[in-house]
Amino acid sequence: MVNDADLQHRLDALRKFQELHEVPVSDRETQSPAAALKTLNDAVASAPNAYRDYLVEAVTCYEHALYRAAILLVWAATVEHLYLVASNHRNGIKNLEAANFSRFGQSKTYRRIKKKDDFLYLGEAHWLQLAEDAGMMNRNARQILVDRLNLRNRCGHPTKYRPGREETVVFIESLLLNFLSGQMLNW
């Protein structure tokens, strides 16, 4: 856990770094958010019907500064995308079930995966681990997704957490550029 003094020191160091290496920005209020919105709109244009509505709604939420809602919707689109990749991959469901049985087959809560809808009975962190075990993604990809899942959980449960615009931009762009694009997926 970072204490207040350590956080203040880090912020001071960041300010000093920014002053030394300032990059010209024409409009600090709109430049970064506009880029994120363009990325999000590009994703909407190419998204399959299975999750396009999530992204359309995420755009509306983002434009109205409803950042928690935008995070939830982009996460939902990402999960649906991962489920589609897994179920459309030759032997994808079979590979995930083999990983599931290997890792959790002796558990009392083990549930066999036979079809895409069975993914809904697995916790998302559990499913991401199986996707790594099955070779759909590597450890780095899974860790990024677990980090994003943690933020999604802070936003989707009554924690009083409020993400800011920049944190939302990072969340959205990291998922769109690395996962909805397929960049960090092996299947």
C-alpha positions in Angstrom: 0.0 0.0 0.0 1.3 3.4 -0.9 1.3 6.0 1.9 0.4 9.7 1.4 4.1 10.8 1.7 5.2 8.3 -0.9 2.4 9.2 -3.2 3.2 12.9 -2.9 6.8 12.2 -3.7 5.8 10.2 -6.8 3.5 13.0 -8.0 6.3 15.6 -7.5 8.7 13.5 -9.5 6.1 13.1 -12.2 5.5 16.8 -12.3 9.2 17.5 -12.6 9.6 14.9 -15.4 6.7 16.5 -17.3 8.2 19.9 -16.9 11.6 18.7 -18.3 10.1 16.7 -21.2 7.0 18.7 -22.0 5.3 17.6 -25.2 3.2 20.2 -26.9 -0.5 19.6 -26.5 -2.9 21.8 -28.3 -5.9 21.2 -26.0 -5.4 19.3 -22.7 -9.1 19.0 -22.1 -10.0 17.3 -25.4 -7.0 15.9 -27.2 -6.6 12.6 -25.2 -10.3 12.0 -24.7 -10.9 12.6 -28.4 -8.3 10.1 -29.3 -9.9 7.5 -27.0 -13.3 8.3 -28.4 -12.0 7.8 -32.0 -10.6 4.4 -31.0 -13.9 3.5 -29.4 -15.9 4.6 -32.5 -13.5 2.6 -34.8 -14.1 -0.5 -32.6 -17.9 0.0 -32.9 -17.6 0.2 -36.7 -15.8 -3.1 -37.0 -17.5 -4.9 -34.0 -19.6 -8.0 -34.7 -23.3 -7.8 -33.8 -22.7 -10.0 -30.8 -21.2 -7.1 -28.9 -21.6 -4.0 -31.0 -24.5 -2.7 -28.8 -22.2 -2.7 -25.7 -19.7 -0.5 -27.5 -22.4 1.8 -28.9 -23.7 2.3 -25.4 -20.1 2.8 -24.1 -19.6 5.6 -26.5 -22.7 7.4 -25.2 -21.6 6.8 -21.6 -18.1 8.1 -22.3 -19.4 11.2 -24.1 -21.6 12.0 -21.1 -18.8 11.4 -18.5 -20.4 8.3 -17.2 -17.1 6.6 -16.8 -18.1 3.7 -14.6 -20.8 2.7 -17.1 -18.4 3.0 -20.0 -15.9 0.7 -18.2 -18.6 -1.9 -17.5 -19.8 -1.9 -21.1 -16.4 -2.1 -22.7 -15.5 -4.9 -20.3 -18.8 -6.7 -21.3 -17.8 -6.4 -25.0 -14.3 -7.7 -24.3 -15.6 -10.7 -22.4 -18.1 -11.5 -25.2 -15.3 -11.1 -27.7 -13.1 -13.6 -25.8 -16.0 -16.1 -25.5 -16.5 -15.8 -29.3 -12.8 -16.3 -30.1 -12.7 -19.4 -27.8 -15.9 -20.9 -29.2 -15.0 -20.2 -32.8 -11.5 -21.6 -32.6 -11.1 -25.1 -33.8 -11.1 -27.3 -30.6 -11.3 -24.1 -28.5 -14.0 -25.4 -26.2 -12.4 -28.8 -26.0 -9.0 -27.2 -25.1 -10.7 -25.0 -22.5 -12.4 -28.0 -21.0 -9.1 -30.0 -20.9 -7.5 -27.0 -19.0 -10.6 -26.8 -16.8 -10.5 -30.5 -15.9 -6.7 -30.4 -15.4 -6.8 -27.4 -13.0 -10.2 -27.9 -11.3 -11.4 -31.4 -12.1 -11.0 -32.6 -8.5 -12.8 -29.6 -7.0 -16.3 -30.0 -5.6 -17.3 -26.9 -7.6 -16.0 -28.3 -10.9 -18.4 -27.7 -13.8 -17.8 -29.3 -17.2 -17.5 -27.0 -20.3 -19.4 -28.4 -23.3 -20.5 -25.2 -25.1 -20.0 -21.5 -25.1 -22.9 -20.8 -22.7 -21.1 -22.9 -20.1 -18.6 -20.1 -19.8 -21.2 -18.1 -18.1 -21.0 -20.4 -15.1 -17.4 -19.7 -14.5 -16.0 -16.7 -12.7 -14.2 -14.3 -15.1 -10.9 -14.6 -13.3 -11.3 -18.4 -13.4 -12.1 -18.3 -17.1 -9.1 -16.1 -17.9 -6.8 -18.6 -16.1 -8.3 -21.4 -18.2 -7.8 -19.4 -21.4 -4.1 -19.0 -20.5 -3.8 -22.7 -19.6 -5.4 -23.6 -23.0 -3.0 -21.4 -24.9 -5.5 -18.8 -26.0 -3.3 -16.1 -24.5 -0.1 -15.8 -22.6 0.6 -14.8 -19.0 1.1 -11.2 -19.8 -2.2 -10.9 -21.6 -4.0 -12.7 -18.7 -2.4 -10.3 -16.2 -3.5 -7.3 -18.1 -7.1 -8.6 -18.3 -7.1 -9.4 -14.5 -6.0 -5.9 -13.8 -8.8 -4.6 -16.0 -11.2 -7.0 -14.3 -10.3 -5.6 -10.9 -11.1 -2.0 -12.1 -14.3 -3.3 -13.6 -15.2 -4.8 -10.3 -14.5 -1.6 -8.4 -16.8 0.2 -10.9 -19.5 -2.5 -10.9 -19.9 -3.0 -7.2 -20.9 -0.5 -4.5 -17.4 0.6 -3.5 -17.8 4.4 -3.9 -15.0 4.3 -6.4 -15.1 6.9 -9.2 -12.7 6.5 -12.1 -11.6 9.6 -13.8 -11.5 10.3 -17.5 -7.9 9.5 -18.0 -8.2 6.2 -16.2 -11.2 5.3 -18.3 -9.2 6.2 -21.5 -6.4 3.8 -20.4 -8.9 1.1 -19.7 -10.8 1.5 -23.0 -7.7 1.8 -25.2 -5.9 -1.1 -23.6 -8.8 -3.4 -24.2 -9.6 -2.2 -27.7 -6.0 -2.1 -29.0 -4.8 -5.3 -27.4 -7.8 -7.7 -27.1 -10.7 -6.7 -29.3 -8.1 -6.2 -32.1 -6.8 -9.7 -31.3 -3.3 -8.4 -30.9 -2.6 -10.2 -27.7 -4.5 -13.4 -28.4 -2.9 -16.5 -29.8 -6.2 -17.9 -31.3 
